[in-house]
Amino acid sequence: MSTDQIMQLTYLVLLGAAIGGSAIVAGRSNMGKMAQQAAIWALIFVGVIGAYGLWEDITNDVNPRQAILSDGAIAVPRSNDGHYHLTLDVNGTAVDFVIDTGASQVVLSQRDAARIGINADALNFSGMASTANGVVRTAPVVLDQVTLGGITDRNVPAVVNGGAMDNSLLGMTYLGLYNRIEISNGELVLNR
């Protein structure tokens, strides 16, 4: 331990002793009640430490993520919002997608397009797409490199949405590269 760490530990011990001493002096007339409250706070403290230690396991149960299966297939659990979410490496940047088998193309939000190095100001929004929210303008792009589970695809066609989008959509221009897409028991499995 360094001198700074020893001094910090000494300070915390003295502070704890001062707080504990004042609590004992204030509650000396009712020591049983004070011991009960100290035990409750100790259990709360232990519970917080336990939750912190198990946080990764808890988040995987509450919000499961994609997994690569032993045969190279990609398993995607259904999220709490009822959709299937997948993270792909696009041009060296992790991009979160909502899987949309009803989308004919990969559709990037303007935010995600900027993150992977596409300048939206230089795009030609010449295309049109019908969405649940109406017709939007789109700009065709080609994704140099898309990687998922150790498989890299090059020159994947996509479009950048001219309107506002919360998430990018993983449509059929990418999903069509897989031999089989299967949904069962709340899990989507992609097989090459």
Backbone as a chain_set.jsonl record, in Angstrom:
{"seq": "MSTDQIMQLTYLVLLGAAIGGSAIVAGRSNMGKMAQQAAIWALIFVGVIGAYGLWEDITNDVNPRQAILSDGAIAVPRSNDGHYHLTLDVNGTAVDFVIDTGASQVVLSQRDAARIGINADALNFSGMASTANGVVRTAPVVLDQVTLGGITDRNVPAVVNGGAMDNSLLGMTYLGLYNRIEISNGELVLNR", "coords": {"N": [[0.839, -1.184, 0.0], [0.437, 2.239, -0.748], [1.626, 5.371, 0.65], [-0.368, 7.315, 0.429], [-2.686, 5.728, 0.226], [-2.649, 4.475, 2.714], [-3.022, 6.695, 4.37], [-5.579, 7.498, 3.521], [-7.074, 5.266, 4.317], [-6.661, 5.395, 7.085], [-7.947, 7.808, 7.643], [-10.611, 7.101, 6.933], [-11.094, 5.081, 8.853], [-10.893, 6.562, 11.243], [-12.981, 8.393, 10.814], [-15.162, 6.617, 10.671], [-15.003, 5.597, 13.292], [-15.582, 7.908, 14.754], [-18.211, 8.489, 13.901], [-19.492, 6.095, 14.632], [-18.967, 6.147, 17.42], [-20.36, 8.465, 18.198], [-22.935, 7.628, 17.619], [-23.253, 5.55, 19.448], [-23.055, 6.961, 21.886], [-25.294, 8.644, 21.617], [-27.331, 6.771, 21.532], [-27.218, 5.356, 23.902], [-29.094, 4.937, 25.875], [-30.887, 3.204, 24.819], [-29.83, 0.584, 23.869], [-30.489, -1.883, 22.667], [-32.266, -1.291, 20.555], [-30.555, 0.267, 19.02], [-28.597, -1.642, 18.322], [-30.147, -3.307, 16.745], [-30.762, -1.596, 14.57], [-28.156, -1.162, 13.63], [-27.536, -3.734, 12.758], [-29.383, -4.011, 10.672], [-28.447, -2.028, 8.884], [-25.936, -3.115, 8.347], [-26.665, -5.462, 6.992], [-27.888, -4.319, 4.738], [-25.645, -3.094, 3.605], [-24.053, -5.363, 3.017], [-25.775, -6.567, 1.171], [-25.751, -4.663, -0.931], [-23.069, -4.83, -1.718], [-23.048, -7.507, -2.577], [-24.911, -7.38, -4.734], [-23.521, -5.681, -6.444], [-21.295, -7.275, -7.033], [-22.53, -9.344, -8.422], [-23.574, -8.108, -10.629], [-23.066, -8.323, -13.456], [-24.014, -10.901, -14.042], [-26.696, -10.552, -13.33], [-27.556, -8.557, -15.16], [-27.251, -9.96, -17.558], [-29.271, -11.847, -17.283], [-31.551, -10.249, -17.111], [-31.395, -8.608, -19.388], [-30.674, -10.195, -21.923], [-28.028, -10.982, -24.285], [-26.665, -11.413, -27.61], [-25.258, -14.558, -28.742], [-22.615, -16.718, -29.773], [-22.966, -19.821, -31.123], [-21.812, -23.269, -30.751], [-21.709, -24.46, -33.283], [-21.218, -22.365, -34.939], [-23.416, -20.835, -35.474], [-25.497, -17.959, -34.834], [-27.09, -16.974, -31.959], [-29.837, -15.143, -30.918], [-31.434, -13.728, -28.322], [-34.875, -12.879, -27.581], [-35.588, -9.575, -26.811], [-36.583, -7.543, -23.968], [-38.31, -5.672, -25.036], [-39.618, -7.038, -26.978], [-38.426, -7.294, -29.436], [-35.701, -8.407, -31.557], [-32.369, -7.845, -30.971], [-29.199, -7.044, -32.316], [-25.687, -6.825, -32.325], [-23.343, -5.643, -34.525], [-20.128, -5.456, -36.071], [-19.366, -2.773, -37.892], [-17.528, -1.478, -40.391], [-15.422, -1.326, -38.559], [-16.596, -0.354, -36.24], [-18.735, -0.875, -33.482], [-22.118, -1.468, -33.934], [-25.44, -1.218, -32.952], [-28.283, -3.018, -33.874], [-31.751, -3.417, -34.739], [-33.317, -6.35, -35.535], [-35.008, -6.751, -38.521], [-37.024, -8.393, -40.395], [-38.88, -7.573, -42.172], [-37.856, -5.397, -43.415], [-36.434, -4.463, -46.428], [-33.851, -3.698, -46.8], [-30.646, -2.992, -45.224], [-30.848, -0.503, -42.882], [-29.535, 2.439, -41.875], [-29.421, 4.642, -39.117], [-28.987, 8.195, -39.084], [-27.253, 8.955, -37.078], [-25.825, 6.556, -36.468], [-24.669, 6.162, -38.979], [-22.917, 8.341, -39.109], [-21.211, 7.606, -37.013], [-19.84, 5.425, -38.109], [-18.355, 6.61, -40.013], [-19.586, 7.797, -42.231], [-20.442, 10.602, -44.039], [-23.215, 12.386, -43.709], [-23.991, 14.772, -44.879], [-22.85, 14.706, -47.377], [-24.251, 12.858, -48.768], [-26.578, 11.575, -51.224], [-29.826, 11.854, -51.016], [-31.775, 10.285, -52.613], [-33.501, 8.174, -52.795], [-36.619, 6.552, -51.843], [-38.574, 5.356, -49.142], [-41.15, 3.367, -47.824], [-42.477, 3.456, -44.666], [-43.658, 2.479, -41.387], [-44.19, 4.877, -40.279], [-44.719, 6.505, -42.399], [-43.618, 7.9, -45.586], [-40.158, 8.093, -46.227], [-37.068, 9.722, -47.073], [-34.18, 8.233, -48.516], [-30.67, 7.42, -48.624], [-28.477, 5.736, -50.708], [-25.826, 3.555, -49.695], [-22.679, 1.804, -49.381], [-21.535, -0.641, -47.261], [-18.361, -1.16, -46.265], [-17.284, -3.228, -44.709], [-18.703, -5.748, -42.771], [-18.996, -7.409, -39.793], [-19.786, -10.32, -38.003], [-19.761, -12.581, -35.443], [-17.237, -13.642, -36.156], [-17.426, -13.917, -38.882], [-16.92, -12.172, -41.791], [-18.393, -9.937, -43.998], [-18.193, -8.265, -47.088], [-18.716, -5.152, -48.794], [-21.529, -4.608, -48.396], [-24.735, -3.724, -49.299], [-26.619, -0.862, -48.265], [-28.817, 1.598, -46.764], [-29.041, 5.035, -45.767], [-31.172, 6.507, -43.537], [-33.175, 9.308, -44.103], [-34.842, 10.473, -42.288], [-35.802, 10.757, -38.784], [-34.621, 8.262, -36.599], [-34.702, 5.804, -34.041], [-33.201, 3.436, -33.804], [-30.89, 1.596, -35.83], [-31.762, -0.567, -38.568], [-31.617, -4.013, -39.248], [-31.899, -5.367, -42.129], [-33.044, -7.329, -44.979], [-31.004, -7.292, -46.954], [-28.725, -7.926, -45.601], [-29.506, -10.056, -43.876], [-30.287, -11.938, -45.748], [-27.95, -13.142, -46.499], [-27.618, -15.337, -44.963], [-28.157, -18.853, -44.62], [-30.264, -19.964, -43.231], [-32.848, -18.745, -41.182], [-34.164, -18.892, -38.085], [-36.819, -18.918, -35.769], [-37.617, -19.685, -32.533], [-38.952, -20.542, -29.363], [-38.548, -17.985, -28.186], [-36.135, -17.15, -29.255], [-33.959, -16.115, -31.816], [-32.23, -17.619, -34.407], [-29.438, -17.482, -36.451], [-28.095, -19.038, -39.249], [-25.302, -19.977, -41.223]], "CA": [[0.0, 0.0, 0.0], [1.191, 3.485, -0.786], [1.383, 6.278, 1.774], [-1.685, 7.944, 0.221], [-3.721, 4.762, 0.551], [-2.633, 4.305, 4.178], [-3.629, 7.898, 4.953], [-7.011, 7.446, 3.244], [-7.628, 4.234, 5.186], [-6.639, 5.938, 8.445], [-9.024, 8.804, 7.694], [-11.899, 6.407, 6.948], [-11.245, 4.398, 10.144], [-11.179, 7.593, 12.249], [-14.321, 8.91, 10.547], [-16.095, 5.572, 11.108], [-14.99, 5.547, 14.756], [-16.282, 9.097, 15.255], [-19.65, 8.32, 13.657], [-19.946, 5.0, 15.494], [-18.929, 6.61, 18.814], [-21.465, 9.403, 18.451], [-24.172, 6.847, 17.605], [-23.322, 4.825, 20.725], [-23.355, 7.942, 22.939], [-26.67, 9.117, 21.435], [-28.301, 5.709, 21.748], [-26.841, 4.512, 25.044], [-30.252, 4.625, 26.701], [-31.656, 2.159, 24.154], [-28.803, -0.153, 23.135], [-31.114, -2.948, 21.875], [-32.781, -0.679, 19.326], [-29.395, 0.685, 18.253], [-27.987, -2.855, 17.762], [-31.034, -3.762, 15.679], [-30.554, -0.708, 13.432], [-26.813, -1.43, 13.102], [-27.61, -4.997, 12.024], [-30.105, -3.731, 9.415], [-27.528, -1.308, 7.985], [-24.888, -4.059, 7.939], [-27.252, -6.324, 5.966], [-28.039, -3.502, 3.528], [-24.302, -2.939, 3.063], [-23.674, -6.65, 2.429], [-26.62, -6.742, -0.012], [-25.247, -3.795, -2.005], [-21.817, -5.431, -2.195], [-23.42, -8.707, -3.327], [-25.517, -6.98, -6.009], [-22.443, -5.148, -7.278], [-20.499, -8.413, -7.485], [-23.319, -10.171, -9.334], [-24.22, -7.218, -11.597], [-22.972, -8.834, -14.817], [-24.945, -12.025, -14.152], [-28.056, -10.019, -13.26], [-27.881, -7.88, -16.416], [-27.411, -10.963, -18.612], [-30.583, -12.468, -17.116], [-32.588, -9.254, -17.364], [-31.271, -8.122, -20.76], [-29.739, -11.116, -22.564], [-27.412, -10.529, -25.527], [-26.375, -12.427, -28.612], [-24.234, -15.541, -28.421], [-22.165, -17.55, -30.881], [-23.12, -21.225, -30.739], [-20.674, -24.124, -31.084], [-21.669, -24.756, -34.718], [-21.015, -21.119, -35.668], [-24.669, -20.091, -35.592], [-25.656, -16.833, -33.918], [-28.361, -17.02, -31.234], [-30.236, -13.818, -30.467], [-32.649, -13.829, -27.512], [-35.843, -11.782, -27.699], [-35.377, -8.562, -25.783], [-37.773, -7.191, -23.179], [-39.237, -4.889, -25.851], [-40.244, -7.934, -27.944], [-37.636, -7.319, -30.668], [-34.394, -9.064, -31.522], [-31.309, -6.859, -31.157], [-27.93, -7.665, -32.671], [-24.586, -5.876, -32.462], [-22.401, -6.02, -35.574], [-18.998, -4.561, -36.283], [-19.504, -2.182, -39.222], [-16.37, -0.621, -40.685], [-14.593, -1.191, -37.364], [-17.35, 0.252, -35.139], [-19.878, -1.671, -33.035], [-23.399, -0.809, -34.204], [-26.597, -1.976, -32.485], [-29.372, -3.087, -34.848], [-32.968, -4.176, -34.495], [-33.52, -7.244, -36.669], [-36.293, -6.447, -39.143], [-37.164, -9.208, -41.601], [-39.772, -6.854, -43.073], [-37.093, -4.339, -44.097], [-35.723, -5.063, -47.553], [-32.452, -3.275, -46.776], [-30.053, -2.531, -43.974], [-31.165, 0.912, -42.79], [-28.758, 3.095, -40.826], [-29.819, 5.964, -38.65], [-27.945, 9.172, -39.397], [-26.279, 8.916, -35.976], [-24.948, 5.406, -36.675], [-23.894, 6.409, -40.199], [-21.813, 9.234, -38.743], [-20.276, 6.856, -36.169], [-18.998, 4.54, -38.918], [-17.558, 7.414, -40.942], [-20.33, 8.272, -43.4], [-20.822, 12.005, -43.917], [-24.6, 12.507, -44.188], [-24.122, 15.971, -45.713], [-22.359, 14.403, -48.722], [-25.082, 11.805, -49.36], [-27.664, 11.939, -52.125], [-31.059, 11.232, -50.525], [-32.591, 10.179, -53.822], [-34.443, 7.06, -52.681], [-37.8, 6.695, -50.991], [-38.96, 4.118, -48.474], [-42.408, 3.425, -47.08], [-42.317, 2.913, -43.324], [-44.867, 2.568, -40.563], [-44.399, 6.298, -39.988], [-44.888, 7.246, -43.645], [-42.552, 7.818, -46.572], [-38.937, 8.828, -45.872], [-36.015, 9.739, -48.089], [-33.028, 7.41, -48.168], [-29.463, 7.575, -49.44], [-27.788, 4.45, -50.81], [-24.414, 3.481, -49.312], [-22.137, 0.448, -49.34], [-20.752, -0.862, -46.054], [-17.138, -1.834, -46.686], [-17.028, -4.449, -43.947], [-19.667, -6.049, -41.717], [-18.518, -8.625, -39.137], [-20.613, -10.9, -36.946], [-19.365, -13.926, -35.04], [-16.051, -14.099, -36.872], [-17.672, -13.932, -40.327], [-16.89, -10.816, -42.336], [-18.945, -9.732, -45.334], [-17.717, -7.007, -47.659], [-19.555, -4.452, -49.772], [-22.935, -4.874, -48.095], [-25.551, -2.552, -49.618], [-27.456, -0.333, -47.178], [-29.279, 2.968, -46.976], [-29.099, 5.912, -44.608], [-32.511, 7.084, -43.438], [-33.185, 10.761, -44.038], [-35.674, 10.891, -41.164], [-35.336, 10.411, -37.43], [-34.743, 6.85, -36.229], [-34.077, 5.46, -32.762], [-32.25, 2.349, -34.007], [-30.676, 1.11, -37.187], [-32.491, -1.807, -38.833], [-30.884, -5.04, -39.97], [-32.872, -5.9, -43.068], [-32.796, -8.537, -45.765], [-29.757, -7.28, -47.728], [-27.745, -8.647, -44.786], [-30.067, -11.326, -43.394], [-30.343, -12.85, -46.88], [-26.662, -13.823, -46.634], [-27.671, -16.537, -44.131], [-28.894, -19.966, -45.219], [-31.486, -20.241, -42.479], [-33.213, -17.889, -40.054], [-35.146, -19.679, -37.354], [-37.29, -18.328, -34.519], [-38.349, -20.614, -31.683], [-38.765, -20.379, -27.923], [-38.04, -16.658, -27.834], [-34.758, -16.978, -29.704], [-33.74, -16.105, -33.257], [-30.936, -18.238, -34.705], [-28.95, -17.275, -37.817], [-27.154, -20.101, -39.66], [-24.683, -19.835, -42.538]], "C": [[0.879, 1.24, 0.0], [0.836, 4.339, 0.433], [0.015, 6.939, 1.649], [-2.815, 6.99, 0.6], [-3.796, 4.516, 2.058], [-3.298, 5.491, 4.855], [-5.148, 7.913, 4.717], [-7.697, 6.415, 4.136], [-7.701, 4.715, 6.628], [-7.771, 6.942, 8.624], [-10.383, 8.119, 7.784], [-12.15, 5.679, 8.264], [-11.595, 5.412, 11.225], [-12.585, 8.166, 12.07], [-15.376, 7.907, 11.0], [-16.164, 5.477, 12.623], [-15.743, 6.73, 15.346], [-17.794, 8.951, 15.074], [-20.21, 7.222, 14.554], [-19.983, 5.406, 16.957], [-20.079, 7.547, 19.124], [-22.804, 8.665, 18.458], [-24.339, 6.093, 18.919], [-23.684, 5.777, 21.85], [-24.808, 8.395, 22.843], [-27.688, 8.035, 21.771], [-28.022, 4.848, 22.961], [-28.027, 4.151, 25.928], [-31.065, 3.469, 26.099], [-30.729, 1.339, 23.256], [-29.399, -1.267, 22.264], [-31.602, -2.432, 20.529], [-31.618, -0.279, 18.425], [-28.708, -0.53, 17.609], [-28.819, -3.393, 16.606], [-30.83, -2.908, 14.416], [-29.178, -0.926, 12.798], [-26.812, -2.716, 12.284], [-28.32, -4.807, 10.682], [-29.186, -3.043, 8.426], [-26.402, -2.22, 7.502], [-25.412, -4.99, 6.843], [-27.473, -5.573, 4.647], [-26.695, -3.356, 2.836], [-23.844, -4.222, 2.371], [-24.486, -6.913, 1.155], [-26.142, -5.906, -1.193], [-23.957, -4.368, -2.578], [-22.108, -6.684, -3.026], [-24.015, -8.37, -4.679], [-24.461, -6.436, -6.96], [-21.607, -6.29, -7.851], [-21.214, -9.276, -8.502], [-23.937, -9.38, -10.481], [-24.192, -7.776, -13.021], [-23.929, -10.003, -15.021], [-26.391, -11.539, -14.165], [-28.435, -9.375, -14.585], [-28.024, -8.869, -17.559], [-28.749, -11.674, -18.506], [-31.703, -11.51, -17.481], [-32.579, -8.805, -18.819], [-30.266, -8.998, -21.503], [-29.235, -10.57, -23.897], [-27.12, -11.718, -26.423], [-25.257, -13.354, -28.169], [-23.882, -16.319, -29.682], [-22.221, -18.996, -30.407], [-21.942, -22.052, -31.246], [-20.582, -24.437, -32.581], [-21.514, -23.498, -35.571], [-22.274, -20.313, -35.878], [-24.694, -18.971, -34.562], [-27.038, -16.925, -33.292], [-28.645, -15.647, -30.657], [-31.511, -13.95, -29.643], [-33.577, -12.63, -27.734], [-35.643, -10.842, -26.513], [-36.68, -8.278, -25.048], [-38.783, -6.382, -23.986], [-39.918, -5.728, -26.935], [-39.49, -8.049, -29.256], [-36.36, -8.119, -30.454], [-33.34, -8.023, -31.865], [-29.988, -7.575, -31.395], [-26.887, -6.571, -32.818], [-23.604, -6.416, -33.479], [-21.265, -5.016, -35.601], [-19.098, -4.065, -37.72], [-18.367, -1.195, -39.422], [-15.548, -0.332, -39.435], [-15.29, -0.59, -36.161], [-18.529, -0.646, -34.784], [-21.162, -0.867, -33.227], [-24.509, -1.743, -33.752], [-27.72, -1.874, -33.514], [-30.583, -3.758, -34.224], [-33.161, -5.036, -35.731], [-34.926, -7.018, -37.206], [-36.397, -7.217, -40.455], [-38.122, -8.566, -42.602], [-39.087, -5.717, -43.805], [-36.296, -4.983, -45.222], [-34.237, -4.743, -47.525], [-31.955, -3.078, -45.355], [-30.267, -1.023, -43.96], [-30.413, 1.497, -41.6], [-29.407, 4.399, -40.409], [-28.692, 6.934, -39.015], [-26.868, 9.188, -38.325], [-25.292, 7.768, -36.163], [-24.104, 5.574, -37.934], [-22.694, 7.309, -39.896], [-20.762, 8.5, -37.908], [-19.355, 5.96, -36.98], [-18.262, 5.288, -40.027], [-18.261, 7.871, -42.195], [-20.785, 9.699, -43.132], [-22.208, 12.189, -44.536], [-24.79, 13.722, -45.089], [-23.702, 15.705, -47.153], [-23.224, 13.361, -49.437], [-26.164, 12.384, -50.262], [-28.916, 11.174, -51.686], [-32.076, 11.175, -51.671], [-33.64, 9.07, -53.744], [-35.607, 7.389, -51.774], [-38.105, 5.329, -50.371], [-40.264, 4.344, -47.729], [-42.187, 2.742, -45.746], [-43.646, 2.994, -42.594], [-45.197, 4.018, -40.242], [-44.564, 7.136, -41.246], [-43.683, 7.066, -44.554], [-41.372, 8.674, -46.113], [-37.957, 8.754, -47.036], [-34.831, 8.911, -47.59], [-31.875, 7.691, -49.121], [-28.742, 6.237, -49.5], [-26.312, 4.577, -50.405], [-23.985, 2.019, -49.425], [-21.264, 0.356, -48.105], [-19.547, -1.719, -46.425], [-16.984, -3.191, -46.007], [-18.054, -4.584, -42.836], [-19.252, -7.391, -41.115], [-19.47, -9.023, -38.024], [-20.123, -12.313, -36.677], [-18.185, -14.476, -35.809], [-16.227, -14.191, -38.378], [-17.744, -12.487, -40.8], [-17.451, -10.829, -43.744], [-18.502, -8.358, -45.808], [-18.734, -6.467, -48.659], [-21.035, -4.792, -49.609], [-23.747, -3.615, -48.41], [-26.443, -2.158, -48.436], [-27.98, 1.028, -47.604], [-29.189, 3.723, -45.655], [-30.458, 6.584, -44.642], [-32.41, 8.598, -43.309], [-34.011, 11.297, -42.887], [-35.063, 10.49, -39.839], [-35.608, 8.938, -37.159], [-34.084, 6.636, -34.883], [-32.964, 4.437, -32.949], [-32.069, 2.087, -35.482], [-31.37, -0.236, -37.331], [-31.627, -2.761, -39.641], [-31.878, -5.765, -40.862], [-32.318, -7.011, -43.93], [-31.545, -8.472, -46.632], [-28.631, -7.937, -46.939], [-28.284, -10.012, -44.361], [-30.139, -12.369, -44.501], [-29.032, -13.58, -47.139], [-26.622, -15.12, -45.827], [-28.535, -17.594, -44.808], [-30.233, -20.206, -44.54], [-31.634, -19.234, -41.348], [-34.358, -18.59, -39.355], [-35.524, -18.957, -36.059], [-38.074, -19.394, -33.762], [-37.975, -20.362, -30.231], [-38.116, -19.052, -27.544], [-36.611, -16.405, -28.251], [-34.712, -17.034, -31.224], [-32.351, -16.666, -33.502], [-30.627, -18.027, -36.183], [-27.914, -18.348, -38.121], [-26.618, -19.792, -41.051], [-24.567, -21.181, -43.178]], "O": [[1.92, 1.288, 0.655], [-0.127, 4.059, 1.147], [-0.686, 7.108, 2.647], [-3.792, 7.402, 1.225], [-4.885, 4.365, 2.611], [-4.055, 5.316, 5.81], [-5.912, 8.294, 5.604], [-8.785, 6.669, 4.653], [-8.691, 4.47, 7.317], [-8.47, 6.926, 9.637], [-11.217, 8.499, 8.605], [-13.28, 5.654, 8.75], [-12.486, 5.166, 12.037], [-13.296, 8.398, 13.047], [-16.364, 8.281, 11.633], [-17.243, 5.298, 13.188], [-16.465, 6.575, 16.33], [-18.564, 9.255, 15.984], [-21.267, 7.386, 15.164], [-20.923, 5.055, 17.67], [-20.705, 7.447, 20.179], [-23.708, 9.027, 19.21], [-25.448, 6.006, 19.446], [-24.527, 5.451, 22.685], [-25.486, 8.521, 23.863], [-28.785, 8.339, 22.24], [-28.526, 3.729, 23.055], [-27.973, 3.161, 26.658], [-31.845, 2.83, 26.805], [-30.832, 1.395, 22.03], [-28.844, -1.563, 21.206], [-31.377, -3.058, 19.493], [-31.681, -0.461, 17.21], [-28.279, -0.446, 16.458], [-28.277, -3.873, 15.61], [-30.736, -3.45, 13.314], [-29.043, -0.882, 11.575], [-26.166, -2.788, 11.239], [-27.906, -5.376, 9.672], [-29.138, -3.422, 7.256], [-25.963, -2.102, 6.357], [-24.702, -5.278, 5.88], [-27.266, -6.13, 3.57], [-26.609, -3.479, 1.614], [-23.307, -4.173, 1.264], [-23.949, -7.423, 0.172], [-26.129, -6.383, -2.327], [-23.775, -4.388, -3.796], [-21.482, -6.896, -4.064], [-23.669, -9.001, -5.678], [-24.51, -6.707, -8.16], [-21.252, -6.267, -9.029], [-20.572, -9.881, -9.361], [-24.745, -9.924, -11.234], [-25.2, -7.706, -13.724], [-24.585, -10.09, -16.058], [-27.215, -12.054, -14.92], [-29.53, -9.621, -15.091], [-28.84, -8.649, -18.454], [-29.316, -12.07, -19.525], [-32.693, -11.911, -18.092], [-33.64, -8.638, -19.421], [-29.121, -8.589, -21.696], [-29.924, -9.794, -24.559], [-27.307, -12.873, -26.039], [-24.422, -12.995, -27.339], [-24.729, -16.551, -30.545], [-21.598, -19.352, -29.407], [-21.164, -21.584, -32.078], [-19.485, -24.657, -33.093], [-21.663, -23.556, -36.792], [-22.211, -19.206, -36.412], [-23.999, -19.028, -33.547], [-28.044, -16.953, -34.001], [-27.796, -15.057, -29.988], [-32.568, -14.253, -30.197], [-33.128, -11.523, -28.033], [-35.543, -11.275, -25.365], [-37.75, -8.724, -25.464], [-39.974, -6.392, -23.676], [-40.704, -5.201, -27.724], [-39.884, -8.836, -30.117], [-35.994, -8.459, -29.329], [-33.403, -7.392, -32.92], [-29.694, -8.586, -30.757], [-27.169, -5.508, -33.372], [-23.086, -7.522, -33.322], [-21.429, -3.864, -35.199], [-18.934, -4.843, -38.661], [-18.262, -0.199, -38.706], [-15.037, 0.775, -39.267], [-14.64, -0.336, -35.147], [-19.241, -1.123, -35.668], [-21.282, 0.261, -32.749], [-24.527, -2.919, -34.117], [-28.063, -0.782, -33.967], [-30.459, -4.563, -33.3], [-33.17, -4.525, -36.851], [-35.907, -7.081, -36.465], [-35.923, -6.758, -41.494], [-38.168, -8.976, -43.762], [-39.667, -5.129, -44.718], [-35.563, -5.945, -44.993], [-33.443, -5.44, -48.156], [-32.739, -3.008, -44.408], [-29.911, -0.336, -44.918], [-30.631, 1.094, -40.458], [-29.884, 5.166, -41.245], [-27.558, 6.508, -39.231], [-25.695, 9.411, -38.628], [-24.081, 7.954, -36.037], [-22.942, 5.169, -37.953], [-21.588, 7.059, -40.375], [-19.565, 8.736, -38.069], [-18.206, 5.747, -36.592], [-17.621, 4.672, -40.879], [-17.602, 8.298, -43.144], [-21.434, 9.973, -42.122], [-22.35, 12.151, -45.758], [-25.652, 13.712, -45.967], [-24.15, 16.405, -48.061], [-22.954, 13.02, -50.589], [-26.603, 13.521, -50.089], [-29.043, 9.98, -51.958], [-33.073, 11.897, -51.695], [-34.568, 9.04, -54.552], [-35.585, 8.373, -51.035], [-37.916, 4.288, -51.001], [-40.46, 5.375, -47.087], [-41.762, 1.588, -45.693], [-44.631, 3.512, -43.12], [-46.35, 4.35, -39.965], [-44.551, 8.365, -41.168], [-42.839, 6.199, -44.328], [-41.541, 9.811, -45.673], [-38.013, 7.846, -47.866], [-34.524, 8.894, -46.398], [-32.067, 8.133, -50.254], [-28.425, 5.659, -48.46], [-25.645, 5.56, -50.725], [-24.816, 1.12, -49.547], [-20.361, 1.17, -47.913], [-19.697, -2.865, -46.849], [-16.604, -4.176, -46.641], [-18.258, -3.658, -42.052], [-19.164, -8.393, -41.825], [-19.901, -8.199, -37.218], [-20.076, -13.144, -37.584], [-18.14, -15.674, -36.088], [-15.274, -14.513, -39.088], [-18.522, -11.685, -40.283], [-17.039, -11.631, -44.581], [-18.443, -7.407, -45.028], [-19.496, -7.212, -49.275], [-21.701, -5.208, -50.557], [-23.477, -2.553, -47.85], [-26.949, -3.012, -47.708], [-27.631, 1.542, -48.667], [-29.252, 3.134, -44.576], [-30.85, 7.162, -45.656], [-31.64, 9.105, -42.493], [-33.889, 12.472, -42.542], [-33.956, 9.954, -39.78], [-36.691, 8.431, -37.453], [-33.033, 7.211, -34.603], [-31.905, 4.548, -32.331], [-32.971, 2.322, -36.286], [-31.549, -0.96, -36.352], [-30.981, -2.356, -40.608], [-32.603, -6.655, -40.418], [-31.256, -7.566, -43.648], [-31.047, -9.527, -47.026], [-27.682, -8.452, -47.531], [-27.582, -11.016, -44.477], [-30.059, -13.565, -44.223], [-29.001, -14.536, -47.913], [-25.697, -15.918, -45.985], [-29.516, -17.276, -45.482], [-31.209, -20.599, -45.18], [-30.672, -18.915, -40.649], [-35.399, -18.852, -39.957], [-34.66, -18.449, -35.344], [-39.058, -19.936, -34.264], [-36.837, -20.017, -29.914], [-37.237, -19.007, -26.683], [-35.937, -15.55, -27.678], [-35.344, -17.889, -31.844], [-31.39, -16.23, -32.868], [-31.437, -18.347, -37.053], [-26.972, -18.549, -37.354], [-27.367, -19.398, -41.945], [-24.07, -21.291, -44.299]]}, "num_chains": 1, "name": "protein.A"}
